[in-house]
Amino acid sequence: MNRVDGKIALVTGGARGIGGETARRLAQGGASVAITDLLETEGKALAGEIVESGGNAIFLTHDVTREDAWQQVVAETEQRLGQLDILVNNAGVWSRGVIEETSVEDFDRICAVNLKGVFLGTKHAIGTMKNRPPDADSASIINLSSTAGLVGSATSAVYSMTKGGVRLFTKSTAIEVRARGYNIRCNSVHPGATESPMQDDILATSNMSPDEIIAFKATRNLLGRYGEPIDIAKAIMFLASNDSAFMTGSEVVVDGGYTAR
Ligand SMILES: NC(=O)c1ccc[n+]([C@@H]2O[C@H](COP(=O)([O-])OP(=O)(O)OC[C@H]3O[C@@H](n4cnc5c(N)ncnc54)[C@H](O)[C@@H]3O)[C@@H](O)[C@H]2O)c1
C-alpha cells in the first residue's frame, strides 16, 4: 500500500519538519526525491541520510518565490532523476500578528511563500506533467494547506488567508487540468498543530510557560497530542501514490479532530 516505486518526486521546504519527513517517507516508498529548500546544510544532510539508507535523493537550493528558480529546479530534477510524477508544495512560513499591527512587508513575505510559491510550483509542474499518457498513473500535486485554511484564528489572519487560498487554488487546479485533458490530480492536506520547527516558533512567541504549553497541547484536539511530521507525511504519501487514484480536488484533514468541534 502507498508505494511510489520508480516515481520522481519534488518536495519543497523538504529540509526539515513535515517536508523532511515526507521526503524520507517517499524515498522509503520507492521514489527518487528532489528535496528543495533555502536551508542548504539541513537539506544536504537529509539527502545524504536517505542515500546512506539505500534511497535515492538529491538536494537543490531553491527559493519558491522566484520563477527562475522553479524553472531551474524542475529542469535539474528531470535531468538528474527523470520526469516529474509528484510535486509536494510544502514550503510555508507562519507569522503571529493581529491585523492592525501587520505590516505590508510582512503580508507580502507570507503571501510570496505560501501563495506565490504554490502557484509557481503548480504552474511549472503542469508544464511538464501535462504530456503524461491518459492510461498512465496520474501525476499528483499535493499542496500543504492547514486547519488554518478551514477555520479562522485570533492570532494569524494573514496566514489563514493564504492557507484558505491554497485550499481553493487546489480545487481550481484539479478542475482546470481535467478540463484541459491532462492526467494530473491535485489535492490539499490540512494538518492541525504538528511538532516542527515552525510549531516551536509558534509556541515560543505565545507567552505561555512550559507547563502551560504542555497543558495546551493535551487539550488542543480530540486525541490529546500534537501531530508528528510522520502523521502528515503518511497522508501525503497516500495522495502521492496510486491508492488515491480516484481522489482529486479533495482536502485531507489530519488534525486529531481539532476541526470536529
Ligand atoms: N507544523 C504545523 O503545525 C503545521 C500545521 C498546518 C500546516 N502546516 C504547513 O505545513 C508546511 C510545513 O510546515 P512545517 O511545520 O514543517 O514548517 P518548517 O518551518 O519546519 O518547515 C518549512 C520549510 O519551508 C522552508 N521555506 C520557507 N520559505 C521558503 C522559500 N521561500 N523557499 C523554499 N523553502 C522555504 C523552510 O526553510 C523550512 O525548511 C507549511 O506549509 C506549513 O504552513 C504546518
The ligand as a Tripos MOL2 file, in Angstrom:
@<TRIPOS>MOLECULE
LIG
   44    48     1     0     0
SMALL
NO_CHARGES

@<TRIPOS>ATOM
      1 N1          3.6350   22.4160   11.8380 N.am      1 LIG1
      2 C1          2.3410   22.7080   11.8700 C.2       1 LIG1
      3 O1          1.7270   22.7520   12.9590 O.2       1 LIG1
      4 C2          1.5840   22.9600   10.5870 C.ar      1 LIG1
      5 C3          0.2000   22.9570   10.6420 C.ar      1 LIG1
      6 C4         -0.5250   23.2040    9.4770 C.ar      1 LIG1
      7 C5          0.1340   23.4160    8.2770 C.ar      1 LIG1
      8 N2          1.4920   23.4080    8.2450 N.ar      1 LIG1
      9 C6          2.1260   23.6550    6.9490 C.3       1 LIG1
     10 O2          2.9690   22.5750    6.6360 O.3       1 LIG1
     11 C7          4.0920   23.0330    5.8620 C.3       1 LIG1
     12 C8          5.3760   22.6010    6.5230 C.3       1 LIG1
     13 O3          5.4160   23.1830    7.8210 O.3       1 LIG1
     14 P1          6.4750   22.7750    8.9540 P.3       1 LIG1
     15 O4          5.7530   22.8480   10.2250 O.co2     1 LIG1
     16 O5          7.2120   21.5640    8.5740 O.co2     1 LIG1
     17 O6          7.4100   24.0970    8.8630 O.3       1 LIG1
     18 P2          9.0030   24.2670    8.9780 P.3       1 LIG1
     19 O7          9.2260   25.7230    9.2170 O.co2     1 LIG1
     20 O8          9.5380   23.3120    9.9570 O.co2     1 LIG1
     21 O9          9.4670   23.8810    7.5070 O.3       1 LIG1
     22 C9          9.1540   24.7200    6.4220 C.3       1 LIG1
     23 C10        10.2910   24.6660    5.4300 C.3       1 LIG1
     24 O10         9.9880   25.5810    4.3600 O.3       1 LIG1
     25 C11        11.2100   26.2180    4.0130 C.3       1 LIG1
     26 N3         10.9520   27.5060    3.3310 N.ar      1 LIG1
     27 C12        10.4700   28.6390    3.8720 C.ar      1 LIG1
     28 N4         10.4650   29.6150    2.9420 N.ar      1 LIG1
     29 C13        10.9590   29.0760    1.8010 C.ar      1 LIG1
     30 C14        11.1980   29.5840    0.4960 C.ar      1 LIG1
     31 N5         10.9500   30.8710    0.1700 N.pl3     1 LIG1
     32 N6         11.6910   28.7430   -0.4340 N.ar      1 LIG1
     33 C15        11.9600   27.4500   -0.1190 C.ar      1 LIG1
     34 N7         11.7720   26.9050    1.1010 N.ar      1 LIG1
     35 C16        11.2730   27.7310    2.0470 C.ar      1 LIG1
     36 C17        11.9270   26.4190    5.3380 C.3       1 LIG1
     37 O11        13.3100   26.6640    5.1570 O.3       1 LIG1
     38 C18        11.6330   25.1160    6.0560 C.3       1 LIG1
     39 O12        12.6170   24.1410    5.8050 O.3       1 LIG1
     40 C19         3.9290   24.5550    5.7550 C.3       1 LIG1
     41 O13         3.3020   24.8920    4.5320 O.3       1 LIG1
     42 C20         3.0190   24.8830    6.9250 C.3       1 LIG1
     43 O14         2.3110   26.0880    6.7300 O.3       1 LIG1
     44 C21         2.2290   23.1880    9.3760 C.ar      1 LIG1
@<TRIPOS>BOND
     1     1     2 1
     2     2     3 2
     3     2     4 1
     4     4     5 ar
     5     4    44 ar
     6     5     6 ar
     7     6     7 ar
     8     7     8 ar
     9     8     9 1
    10     8    44 ar
    11     9    10 1
    12     9    42 1
    13    10    11 1
    14    11    12 1
    15    11    40 1
    16    12    13 1
    17    13    14 1
    18    14    15 2
    19    14    16 1
    20    14    17 1
    21    17    18 1
    22    18    19 2
    23    18    20 1
    24    18    21 1
    25    21    22 1
    26    22    23 1
    27    23    24 1
    28    23    38 1
    29    24    25 1
    30    25    26 1
    31    25    36 1
    32    26    27 ar
    33    26    35 ar
    34    27    28 ar
    35    28    29 ar
    36    29    30 ar
    37    29    35 ar
    38    30    31 1
    39    30    32 ar
    40    32    33 ar
    41    33    34 ar
    42    34    35 ar
    43    36    37 1
    44    36    38 1
    45    38    39 1
    46    40    41 1
    47    40    42 1
    48    42    43 1
@<TRIPOS>SUBSTRUCTURE
     1 LIG1         1 GROUP 0 **** ****
